């Protein structure tokens, strides 16, 4: 069996175990495409609970729409998203993203090739690879696998990669070893996030980890 075949079986086994234990995640949370995008921007360097507080602040002011946010301006946005941290900086990112979507609506972006749309998103100040890929996958339904800190942590502990692996290299590892499928990519990433927030934290709770119970991960035992 080739390395790719082994990797593919391992990744599929991990997904099957997580799906059985955690259930289908139906994720990314958000009532609209714009809300999902703002969540992806705000979640940089902060916990999701803080993002939820910021998003709820925007909703309470009835500003969760493109025109409303653009009319509100950066200062108002910064006040509302304070719980998410780096609020002045992130307000500029949210405002800049809204300006971009105003001239390049989601339905128009979906007509482009994946890499063209990705490049356009990456050209927006404050939009890095993880944020761009989250938008591409969860909003625009492009088959792209999102790599985040949870992914690097979990799979380095399992022993299939190095936690310092380059974003593109790790993404390519998933591409090589999984069926290219939008819904699989969405739920697999969500399963990883759920595991990372639950048992595979920076200070792991291995006794609660289904991957430890199934002998897929032996982190800390050697």
Secondary structure, 3 states (H helix, E strand, C coil): CCHHHHHHHHHHHHHHHHHHHHCCCCCCCCCCHHHHHHHHHHCCCCCHHHHHHHHHHHHHCCCCCHHHHHHHHHHHHHHHCHHHCCHHHHHHHHHHHHHHHHHCCHHHHCCCCHHHHHHHHHCCCCCCHHHHHHHHHHCCCCCCCCCCHHHHHHHHHHCCCCCCCCHHHHHHHHHHHCCCCHHHHHHHHHHHHHHHHHCCCCCCCHHHCHHHHCCCCCCCCC
